Amino acid sequence: MIWKRFKAVASWLHLWVGLVTGMVVVIVGTTGCILVFEDELFDYFHRDIIEVTETGPARPVSELLATVQKHVGKKGITDVRMNEADQSYVFTARELNKVKDMNLSCFSQFKYYDNIYVNQYTGKVTGTIDITSDFFYITEQLHRQLLLVKPVGSVVVGSCILLFLLMMITGFILWLPKNYKQFKQNISVKWKAKFKRINYDLHNSFGFYVLPIAILIAITGLVWSFKWWEAGIYSMLGEKEPIKLVRKAPHLTTADTTDNHINMIVADLESQLKGDYRLIGLSLPSAESKVMMAFVYGKQRVDNWRNMSYYFYDGRTGKMIDKMRHGEKPLGLKWRNSNKDIHTGRIFGPVTQILAFLASFICASLPVTGFLIWWGKRNKKNKKKAGIQHKKTPQPALNTI
């Protein structure tokens, strides 16, 4: 009796939470399918500006920086990414709008946001992408924020995904079979049956198969919506609070120098890494901070986490002030650096990417199949009520004249 009541409550929650959040889940799931293979698709469609041929040593980064600065005019360059030998360097020019200049649209967040691709061997700009109008950026903003400004959109999406977690739990409760015969029915699809039965089986069985992967995707995705959720995972992994990757520039006893030390910093990084990297990202000094942080992706994955290390330099002198290699990072930061790889299935390569793609696709389909089940039952009840009312309505007497 108690179990029946419990399942009745679960059924009510599953239905109404699904109706409320269904459209958002469809959007997030569909865009998630695309973002699983974002890097591969982006590189393929932009290969004309990304792919380069190594014709000699790369030119100094300061020289490339000067070329890009001339190309973008008064826009401020914020960072540079140095890729492997067959891929161009990428310089980013980005500036956030002031809060008063923003509206509810995600497109109001940036004053400008450009990626400039440069052939590091010839020094020529191969192309510029306005990120705010790029298909993959728009897809990501739709996925994370429904194209709304981050403080609003991320909360809306995060709230719907929290409710989707509740839907998965209640769905599993409703799925639980009474016996082995029902278990076999709950994990299969009767493809030769009528549409209603096939739709029901797809919702019931596919929802079961995708459950563990979908829960993992939801848990990792909520990190971008709620700081308290991120802090909670850090806490579970033994960290009191999220690890901050901010360093202060040391006090100089002599006057600050304005010389460009980027070549010195790049040379120091390359000497330490000895070629064991596939990407070096380097932030440039700004009015707010003179510290230049470099993040480095190693070529090989280490202990199943993303192999990512950090180096911090004083932009005024070019001297290193701190570093945190991958092996020295606490568990919480190793997870945080790998969270996106876990979320998209990239953590173990193509096989897990395909699993993430299928899970996202099925998650996007569940609100649709669920709605069709509800709509079918609703129409059936309405027809039944109409039939009862029709029987109760007295028939007019025949004219016997």
C-alpha positions in Angstrom: 0.0 0.0 0.0 2.8 2.4 0.9 4.7 1.4 -2.2 1.7 2.1 -4.4 1.3 5.6 -2.8 5.0 6.2 -3.3 4.8 5.3 -7.0 1.7 7.5 -7.4 3.7 10.5 -6.0 6.6 9.5 -8.3 4.3 9.3 -11.3 2.8 12.7 -10.5 6.2 14.3 -10.2 7.5 12.6 -13.3 4.6 13.9 -15.4 4.4 17.5 -14.3 8.1 18.1 -13.9 8.5 16.6 -17.4 5.9 18.9 -18.8 7.5 22.0 -17.2 11.1 21.2 -18.2 10.6 19.2 -21.4 11.4 21.9 -23.9 14.6 23.0 -22.2 15.7 19.4 -21.9 15.1 18.9 -25.7 17.2 22.0 -26.5 20.0 21.1 -24.1 20.1 17.5 -25.3 20.1 18.4 -29.0 22.8 21.0 -28.7 24.8 18.7 -26.5 24.9 16.2 -29.4 26.7 18.8 -31.5 29.0 19.9 -28.7 30.3 16.4 -28.1 32.2 16.6 -31.4 32.7 20.4 -31.3 36.5 20.4 -31.6 36.5 17.9 -34.5 33.7 19.7 -36.4 35.2 23.2 -35.8 38.6 22.1 -37.1 37.0 20.5 -40.1 34.9 23.4 -41.2 37.7 25.9 -40.5 40.6 23.8 -41.7 41.6 26.5 -44.3 42.6 28.9 -41.5 43.7 26.4 -38.9 46.0 24.0 -40.9 49.5 25.2 -41.7 52.6 23.6 -43.2 55.9 23.7 -41.2 58.4 25.5 -43.4 61.0 26.4 -40.8 61.2 27.7 -37.2 58.2 29.6 -35.9 58.6 33.4 -35.8 58.9 35.1 -32.4 55.6 35.5 -30.6 56.3 39.3 -30.1 56.5 39.7 -33.9 53.3 37.8 -34.5 51.6 39.8 -31.7 52.6 43.1 -33.4 51.2 41.8 -36.7 47.9 40.8 -35.1 47.7 44.2 -33.2 48.0 46.0 -36.5 45.3 43.8 -37.9 42.7 44.4 -35.2 43.5 48.1 -34.7 42.5 49.5 -31.3 41.1 46.2 -30.0 42.9 44.7 -27.0 44.6 41.3 -27.4 44.1 39.3 -24.2 45.8 36.0 -24.9 47.5 33.7 -27.4 47.3 29.9 -28.0 50.4 28.2 -29.4 49.3 24.9 -31.0 51.2 21.9 -32.4 53.4 22.4 -35.5 50.6 21.7 -38.1 48.1 24.2 -36.6 48.2 28.0 -36.6 48.6 30.2 -33.6 45.4 31.8 -32.2 45.3 35.3 -30.8 42.2 36.5 -28.9 40.9 40.0 -28.8 38.1 40.2 -26.3 36.4 42.8 -24.1 33.3 42.4 -21.9 30.6 45.0 -22.0 29.8 47.0 -18.9 26.8 45.8 -17.0 24.8 48.8 -17.9 25.3 48.0 -21.6 24.0 44.4 -21.3 20.5 43.2 -21.8 18.9 39.7 -21.5 20.6 38.5 -24.7 23.9 36.6 -24.5 25.1 38.6 -27.5 25.2 41.7 -25.3 27.9 40.2 -23.1 30.9 41.2 -25.2 31.9 44.5 -26.8 34.0 42.3 -29.2 35.3 38.8 -29.2 37.5 37.8 -32.1 39.9 34.9 -32.7 42.7 35.8 -35.1 44.6 32.9 -36.7 48.2 33.4 -37.7 50.6 31.2 -39.7 53.5 31.1 -37.2 56.0 30.3 -40.0 55.1 33.1 -42.5 53.7 35.6 -40.0 50.6 36.1 -42.1 47.0 36.3 -40.7 45.1 33.3 -42.2 41.7 34.4 -41.0 39.5 36.0 -38.3 36.5 34.6 -36.6 33.9 36.8 -34.8 33.2 34.3 -32.0 29.8 35.9 -31.1 28.4 35.0 -34.5 30.1 31.6 -34.9 27.8 28.6 -35.1 29.5 26.7 -32.3 29.6 29.6 -29.9 25.8 30.2 -30.5 25.2 26.4 -30.0 27.1 26.5 -26.7 25.3 29.6 -25.5 22.0 27.9 -26.4 23.1 24.8 -24.5 24.3 26.6 -21.4 22.1 29.7 -21.2 19.3 29.4 -23.8 20.9 32.5 -25.5 20.2 34.5 -22.4 22.8 36.5 -20.5 24.7 34.2 -18.1 23.3 35.3 -14.7 19.8 34.5 -16.0 20.2 31.8 -18.6 22.6 29.6 -16.6 20.2 29.6 -13.6 17.2 28.7 -15.9 19.1 25.8 -17.5 20.6 24.6 -14.3 17.2 24.6 -12.5 15.7 22.6 -15.4 18.6 20.1 -15.2 18.2 19.7 -11.5 14.5 18.9 -12.1 15.6 16.5 -14.9 17.7 14.6 -12.3 14.5 14.3 -10.3 12.7 13.1 -13.4 15.3 10.4 -13.9 15.0 9.2 -10.3 11.2 9.1 -10.5 11.4 7.5 -13.9 13.6 4.7 -12.6 11.1 4.1 -9.7 8.3 3.8 -12.2 10.4 1.5 -14.4 11.1 -1.0 -11.6 9.5 -4.3 -12.6 7.3 -6.5 -10.5 8.8 -9.8 -11.9 11.2 -11.2 -14.4 8.7 -11.2 -17.2 8.0 -7.5 -16.7 11.8 -6.9 -16.5 12.2 -8.4 -20.0 9.4 -6.2 -21.3 10.9 -3.1 -19.7 14.3 -3.5 -21.5 13.1 -4.3 -25.0 11.1 -2.7 -27.8 8.4 -4.4 -29.7 9.2 -3.0 -33.2 6.3 -4.8 -34.9 3.7 -3.4 -32.5 1.6 -0.2 -33.2 3.2 3.2 -32.9 1.8 3.8 -29.3 3.5 0.7 -28.1 6.8 1.4 -29.8 6.8 4.9 -28.4 6.1 3.6 -24.9 8.9 1.0 -25.2 11.4 3.5 -26.5 10.7 5.8 -23.5 10.8 3.0 -21.0 13.7 1.0 -22.2 16.0 3.7 -23.7 15.4 5.8 -20.5 16.7 2.8 -18.5 19.8 2.2 -20.6 20.9 5.8 -20.7 20.3 6.5 -17.0 23.9 6.2 -15.5 25.5 8.2 -18.4 22.7 10.8 -18.3 23.1 11.3 -14.6 26.9 11.8 -15.0 26.3 14.3 -17.8 23.8 16.2 -15.7 26.1 16.3 -12.6 29.1 17.6 -14.5 26.9 20.1 -16.5 25.5 21.7 -13.3 29.0 22.9 -12.4 28.6 25.7 -15.0 25.3 26.8 -13.6 25.7 26.8 -9.8 28.8 27.8 -7.8 27.4 25.9 -4.8 27.2 22.7 -6.8 30.9 23.1 -7.9 31.9 23.8 -4.3 30.0 20.7 -3.2 32.0 18.4 -5.6 35.2 20.1 -4.5 34.2 19.3 -0.9 33.4 15.7 -1.8 36.9 15.4 -3.3 38.6 16.7 -0.1 38.9 20.4 -0.9 37.4 23.0 1.5 36.7 25.4 -1.4 37.4 25.8 -5.1 41.0 26.3 -5.9 41.9 29.8 -7.2 44.4 30.1 -10.0 45.2 33.8 -9.3 48.7 35.0 -8.3 49.8 38.5 -7.3 52.8 40.2 -9.0 55.7 40.7 -6.6 56.6 44.2 -5.5 59.4 45.7 -7.5 62.1 47.7 -5.8 63.0 49.3 -9.1 60.7 51.1 -11.5 58.3 48.9 -13.6 59.7 48.1 -17.0 57.4 48.2 -20.1 59.6 45.9 -22.2 57.8 43.0 -23.8 59.0 39.8 -22.2 56.8 37.4 -24.0 59.6 35.8 -26.0 61.6 35.2 -22.9 58.5 33.5 -21.2 57.8 31.3 -24.2 61.5 30.3 -24.4 61.5 29.4 -20.7 58.3 27.3 -21.1 59.6 25.4 -24.1 62.9 24.7 -22.3 61.0 23.2 -19.4 58.5 21.3 -21.5 61.0 19.9 -24.0 58.4 19.6 -26.7 56.0 17.5 -24.5 52.9 19.7 -25.1 50.1 20.0 -27.6 49.0 23.5 -26.6 50.3 26.4 -24.6 47.8 29.1 -23.7 49.3 32.4 -22.4 47.4 35.4 -21.0 48.8 38.8 -21.7 49.3 41.5 -19.0 46.5 43.9 -18.5 45.9 47.1 -16.5 44.4 45.0 -13.7 47.1 42.4 -13.5 50.7 42.2 -14.5 50.8 38.4 -14.0 50.9 36.2 -17.1 49.4 32.8 -16.6 50.3 29.9 -19.0 48.3 26.7 -19.1 49.8 23.8 -20.9 48.1 20.6 -22.2 50.5 17.7 -22.2 50.5 15.3 -25.2 49.7 12.2 -23.1 46.8 11.8 -20.6 48.1 11.1 -17.1 46.3 9.0 -14.5 43.1 9.3 -16.6 42.8 13.1 -16.0 43.4 15.9 -18.5 47.2 16.6 -18.4 47.1 20.3 -17.7 49.8 22.3 -15.9 50.0 26.0 -14.9 52.9 28.5 -14.9 52.8 32.0 -13.6 55.1 34.8 -14.8 55.7 38.4 -13.9 54.9 40.3 -17.1 57.1 43.2 -16.2 60.3 41.1 -15.8 59.5 37.8 -17.6 60.5 35.8 -14.5 58.5 32.8 -13.2 56.8 33.5 -9.9 55.0 30.1 -9.4 54.0 26.9 -11.2 51.7 24.0 -10.6 52.4 20.9 -12.7 49.7 18.3 -13.2 51.3 15.8 -10.8 51.3 18.4 -8.1 47.7 19.4 -8.4 45.2 18.3 -5.7 42.4 15.9 -6.7 39.8 18.6 -6.8 41.7 20.6 -9.4 42.4 17.5 -11.5 38.7 16.9 -11.6 37.8 20.5 -12.4 40.3 20.6 -15.3 38.7 17.4 -16.6 35.1 18.2 -16.0 34.4 19.3 -19.6 36.0 16.1 -20.9 33.8 14.0 -18.6 30.7 16.0 -19.6 31.3 15.6 -23.3 32.7 12.0 -23.2 36.1 13.1 -24.4 37.7 11.7 -21.3 38.5 8.3 -22.9 38.4 9.2 -26.6 36.0 8.4 -29.4 34.2 5.5 -27.7 33.1 7.6 -24.7 32.3 10.5 -27.0 29.9 8.3 -29.0 28.3 7.1 -25.7 27.9 10.8 -24.7 26.4 11.6 -28.1 23.8 8.7 -27.8 23.0 9.7 -24.2 22.4 13.3 -25.2 20.2 12.2 -28.2 18.1 9.9 -26.0 17.8 12.5 -23.3 16.5 15.0 -25.9 14.0 12.4 -27.1 12.6 11.4 -23.7 10.4 14.5 -23.2 9.0 14.0 -26.7 8.2 10.3 -26.2 6.9 11.0 -22.7 4.6 13.8 -23.9 3.2 11.4 -26.6 2.5 8.8 -23.9 0.7 11.4 -21.7 -1.2 12.9 -24.7 -2.4 9.4 -25.8 -3.6 8.6 -22.3 -5.3 11.9 -22.0 -7.2 11.5 -25.3 -8.2 8.0 -24.3 -9.7 9.2 -21.1 -11.5 12.0 -22.9 -13.0 9.6 -25.4 -14.0 7.3 -22.6 -15.8 10.1 -20.7 -17.5 11.2 -23.9 -18.7 7.7 -24.5 -20.2 7.4 -21.0 -21.9 10.8 -21.4 -23.3 9.7 -24.8 -24.8 6.5 -23.2 -26.4 8.5 -20.4 -28.1 11.0 -22.8 -31.7 9.9 -23.3 -32.6 9.3 -26.9 -35.6 11.2 -28.3 -38.8 9.2 -28.7 -39.8 8.1 -32.2 -42.7 10.0 -33.8 -45.5 7.4 -34.0 -48.0 9.6 -35.8 
